[in-house]
Amino acid sequence: DPAILVENVYSIDETRVILSILSSIKVLVGKYNKRDYKGARVKRISVTTIKCISSDSRYLNPMII
């Protein structure tokens, strides 16, 4: 499409890095309730970066979330 200029076409890359994970989780459950607690959530701290690069090699400043 001639209306779309090369300098207006961007590629976006999103990268997520997990900084820390709790080493273990302990849940106290009754003898017959074990099934309800399998796969309990683990608290994590993560950082996501987003980078944008145009078709003509220009770039936007990265964003950190």
Contacts in CASP RR format, 6 or more apart in sequence:
PFRMAT RR
TARGET T0000
AUTHOR 0000-0000-0000
METHOD contacts of the structure
MODEL  1
DPAILVENVYSIDETRVILSILSSIKVLVGKYNKRDYKGARVKRISVTTI
KCISSDSRYLNPMII
6 54 0 8 1.000
6 55 0 8 1.000
6 56 0 8 1.000
7 54 0 8 1.000
7 55 0 8 1.000
7 56 0 8 1.000
7 58 0 8 1.000
8 54 0 8 1.000
9 54 0 8 1.000
9 55 0 8 1.000
10 52 0 8 1.000
10 53 0 8 1.000
10 54 0 8 1.000
10 55 0 8 1.000
10 60 0 8 1.000
11 52 0 8 1.000
11 53 0 8 1.000
11 54 0 8 1.000
11 55 0 8 1.000
12 50 0 8 1.000
12 51 0 8 1.000
12 52 0 8 1.000
13 50 0 8 1.000
13 51 0 8 1.000
13 52 0 8 1.000
13 53 0 8 1.000
14 48 0 8 1.000
14 49 0 8 1.000
14 50 0 8 1.000
15 48 0 8 1.000
15 49 0 8 1.000
15 51 0 8 1.000
16 46 0 8 1.000
16 47 0 8 1.000
16 48 0 8 1.000
17 46 0 8 1.000
17 47 0 8 1.000
17 48 0 8 1.000
17 49 0 8 1.000
18 44 0 8 1.000
18 45 0 8 1.000
18 46 0 8 1.000
19 44 0 8 1.000
19 45 0 8 1.000
19 46 0 8 1.000
19 47 0 8 1.000
20 44 0 8 1.000
20 45 0 8 1.000
21 42 0 8 1.000
21 43 0 8 1.000
21 44 0 8 1.000
22 42 0 8 1.000
22 43 0 8 1.000
25 40 0 8 1.000
25 42 0 8 1.000
27 37 0 8 1.000
27 40 0 8 1.000
29 36 0 8 1.000
29 37 0 8 1.000
47 64 0 8 1.000
47 65 0 8 1.000
48 64 0 8 1.000
48 65 0 8 1.000
49 62 0 8 1.000
49 63 0 8 1.000
49 64 0 8 1.000
49 65 0 8 1.000
50 62 0 8 1.000
50 63 0 8 1.000
50 65 0 8 1.000
51 59 0 8 1.000
51 60 0 8 1.000
51 62 0 8 1.000
52 59 0 8 1.000
52 60 0 8 1.000
53 59 0 8 1.000
END
